[in-house]
């Protein structure tokens, strides 16, 4: 057991759209990511995905709506639901998802990163 300070962890990286693992619980990982501008359209066929906004604001575009989130708000995106996260200004996000999930889901492009980056 160890105490984790999210702000200290966020200070350890500056890149955007590259999730960093901070802890694991059972088969799930807690990841921090800084986001800005648009991500890529994608979906995760086999798992739900949780976005929790720690600081700033973000939006998630779906095929039929856009949902905006502010600091302290979260959303669970059901598996198979196509989505595109975005943030007009830098936002700090926590992702909660199973181990081994690729950040771009069913798409491989320049946003795809290794899913085992620990800080």
C-alpha positions as CSV (number, residue, x, y, z in Angstrom):
1,X,0.0,0.0,0.0
2,X,1.2,3.5,-0.8
3,X,-0.3,6.9,-0.9
4,X,-0.4,8.5,-4.4
5,X,-0.5,12.2,-5.0
6,X,-2.1,12.9,-8.4
7,X,-0.7,16.4,-8.7
8,X,2.9,15.1,-8.0
9,X,2.4,12.4,-10.7
10,X,1.1,15.0,-13.2
11,X,4.2,17.0,-12.7
12,X,6.3,14.1,-13.9
13,X,5.3,14.3,-17.6
14,X,4.2,16.9,-20.2
15,X,3.2,14.9,-23.3
16,X,-0.4,14.8,-24.3
17,X,-2.6,11.7,-25.1
18,X,0.0,9.3,-23.6
19,X,-1.6,7.6,-20.5
20,X,0.8,6.8,-17.6
21,X,-0.1,4.0,-15.1
22,X,0.0,5.0,-11.5
23,X,-1.5,1.9,-9.8
24,X,-3.3,-1.4,-10.4
25,X,-6.2,-2.9,-8.6
26,X,-7.1,-6.5,-9.5
27,X,-7.1,-6.5,-13.3
28,X,-7.6,-2.8,-13.6
29,X,-5.2,0.1,-14.0
30,X,-5.5,3.7,-13.0
31,X,-3.9,6.0,-15.6
32,X,-3.2,9.7,-15.8
33,X,-3.2,11.5,-19.1
34,X,-2.9,15.1,-20.1
35,X,-5.1,16.0,-23.1
36,X,-5.4,18.9,-25.5
37,X,-7.1,19.4,-28.9
38,X,-8.7,16.4,-30.6
39,X,-8.0,12.7,-30.2
40,X,-9.0,10.1,-32.7
41,X,-12.3,8.3,-33.3
42,X,-12.1,4.8,-31.8
43,X,-13.9,2.2,-29.7
44,X,-13.0,-0.5,-27.3
45,X,-14.8,-3.7,-28.3
46,X,-14.2,-5.7,-25.1
47,X,-14.4,-3.2,-22.2
48,X,-16.0,-0.2,-20.8
49,X,-13.7,2.9,-20.2
50,X,-13.9,5.5,-17.4
51,X,-12.8,9.1,-17.8
52,X,-12.5,11.2,-14.6
53,X,-11.6,14.8,-15.0
54,X,-9.1,15.9,-12.3
55,X,-8.4,19.4,-13.7
56,X,-9.8,21.4,-16.6
57,X,-12.6,20.6,-19.0
58,X,-13.0,18.0,-21.7
59,X,-15.6,16.8,-24.1
60,X,-16.3,13.4,-25.7
61,X,-17.9,13.3,-29.1
62,X,-20.2,10.4,-29.9
63,X,-21.9,9.7,-33.2
64,X,-25.1,11.2,-31.9
65,X,-24.1,13.7,-29.1
66,X,-21.3,15.5,-27.3
67,X,-20.9,15.2,-23.6
68,X,-18.8,17.8,-21.7
69,X,-17.1,17.1,-18.4
70,X,-15.6,19.5,-15.9
71,X,-13.2,18.9,-13.0
72,X,-14.7,16.4,-10.5
73,X,-17.0,14.8,-13.2
74,X,-16.7,11.4,-14.8
75,X,-18.3,9.2,-17.4
76,X,-18.2,5.5,-18.1
77,X,-18.2,4.8,-21.9
78,X,-19.8,1.4,-22.7
79,X,-17.8,-1.1,-24.6
80,X,-18.2,-0.9,-28.4
81,X,-19.3,2.8,-28.2
82,X,-17.4,4.9,-30.8
83,X,-16.1,8.1,-29.3
84,X,-13.6,10.9,-29.7
85,X,-12.3,12.8,-26.7
86,X,-11.1,16.4,-27.0
87,X,-10.1,19.4,-24.9
88,X,-9.9,23.0,-26.1
89,X,-7.3,23.7,-23.4
90,X,-5.1,21.2,-21.5
91,X,-7.0,19.0,-19.1
92,X,-5.8,16.4,-16.6
93,X,-7.7,13.1,-16.7
94,X,-7.7,9.8,-14.9
95,X,-8.6,6.7,-16.9
96,X,-9.7,3.5,-15.3
97,X,-9.6,0.5,-17.5
98,X,-8.5,-3.2,-17.6
99,X,-4.8,-4.0,-18.0
100,X,-3.5,-4.2,-21.6
101,X,-6.0,-1.8,-23.2
102,X,-4.6,0.2,-26.1
103,X,-5.4,3.9,-25.9
104,X,-6.7,4.0,-29.5
105,X,-8.8,0.9,-29.2
106,X,-9.6,-0.5,-32.6
107,X,-7.5,2.0,-34.4
108,X,-3.7,2.1,-34.9
109,X,-2.3,5.6,-35.8
110,X,0.1,8.3,-34.5
111,X,-1.9,8.6,-31.3
112,X,-1.3,4.9,-30.4
113,X,1.2,4.5,-27.5
114,X,2.6,1.7,-25.5
115,X,0.2,0.7,-22.7
116,X,2.8,-0.1,-20.0
117,X,4.2,3.4,-19.2
118,X,4.4,3.7,-15.4
119,X,5.2,6.8,-13.4
